[in-house]
């Protein structure tokens, strides 16, 4: 994991899975909720999977919250693609 400080785009997180495998996730998006709490969306090419963390890299354990953040991220990405 990283040191102190907020995550930024392109930062790399290393997450160890239950079976001991280590996966690298690159921060691909930063999102704020309505209360201005910051979250990072990270993607692993190897696992073809997204994860959501708080702004310091701690995994979000609340699956519903994580899914809502991912949904917002994908919606914003889609809107950005349409504007381009």
C-alpha positions as CSV (number, residue, x, y, z in Angstrom):
1,X,0.0,0.0,0.0
2,X,1.0,3.6,-0.2
3,X,2.2,6.0,2.4
4,X,0.3,8.9,3.9
5,X,-1.7,11.3,1.7
6,X,-4.6,11.2,-0.7
7,X,-4.6,9.0,-3.7
8,X,-4.2,10.6,-7.1
9,X,-4.9,9.4,-10.6
10,X,-2.5,6.8,-11.9
11,X,-1.4,5.8,-8.3
12,X,-0.9,2.1,-7.9
13,X,-2.5,0.1,-5.1
14,X,-1.3,-3.4,-4.3
15,X,-4.1,-5.5,-2.8
16,X,-3.6,-9.0,-1.4
17,X,-6.5,-11.4,-2.0
18,X,-7.8,-14.0,0.4
19,X,-5.8,-16.7,-1.4
20,X,-2.5,-14.7,-1.0
21,X,-2.3,-13.4,-4.6
22,X,-1.1,-9.8,-4.9
23,X,-2.9,-7.6,-7.6
24,X,-2.0,-4.2,-8.8
25,X,-4.8,-1.7,-9.2
26,X,-4.3,1.7,-10.9
27,X,-6.4,4.6,-9.8
28,X,-8.6,5.6,-12.8
29,X,-11.1,7.9,-11.1
30,X,-11.6,10.1,-8.1
31,X,-15.2,10.7,-7.0
32,X,-16.9,12.7,-4.2
33,X,-20.2,11.9,-2.6
34,X,-22.9,14.4,-1.7
35,X,-21.2,14.9,1.7
36,X,-17.9,15.7,-0.1
37,X,-16.2,12.5,1.1
38,X,-13.5,11.4,-1.4
39,X,-13.2,8.0,-3.0
40,X,-10.9,6.4,-5.5
41,X,-11.9,4.0,-8.3
42,X,-9.0,1.6,-9.2
43,X,-8.8,-1.0,-11.9
44,X,-6.7,-4.1,-12.3
45,X,-6.0,-5.3,-15.9
46,X,-4.8,-8.6,-14.6
47,X,-8.0,-9.3,-12.6
48,X,-10.2,-7.2,-15.0
49,X,-11.9,-5.8,-11.9
50,X,-12.6,-2.5,-10.3
51,X,-12.3,-1.7,-6.6
52,X,-13.4,1.4,-4.6
53,X,-11.3,2.8,-1.7
54,X,-11.5,5.9,0.5
55,X,-9.2,8.8,-0.6
56,X,-6.3,7.2,1.4
57,X,-6.5,3.7,-0.2
58,X,-8.6,1.8,2.4
59,X,-11.0,-0.6,0.6
60,X,-14.7,0.2,1.0
61,X,-16.3,-2.8,2.7
62,X,-19.9,-1.6,2.3
63,X,-20.8,-3.3,-1.0
64,X,-23.8,-1.1,-1.7
65,X,-21.8,2.1,-1.2
66,X,-19.0,0.8,-3.4
67,X,-21.5,-0.1,-6.1
68,X,-23.1,3.3,-6.0
69,X,-19.7,5.0,-6.3
70,X,-18.8,2.7,-9.3
71,X,-22.2,3.6,-10.9
72,X,-21.5,7.3,-10.5
73,X,-18.0,6.8,-11.9
74,X,-19.3,4.9,-15.0
75,X,-22.0,7.5,-15.5
76,X,-19.5,10.4,-15.4
77,X,-17.2,8.5,-17.8
78,X,-20.0,7.9,-20.2
79,X,-21.0,11.6,-20.1
80,X,-17.4,12.6,-20.7
81,X,-17.1,10.3,-23.7
82,X,-20.3,11.7,-25.2
83,X,-18.9,15.3,-24.8
84,X,-15.7,14.4,-26.5
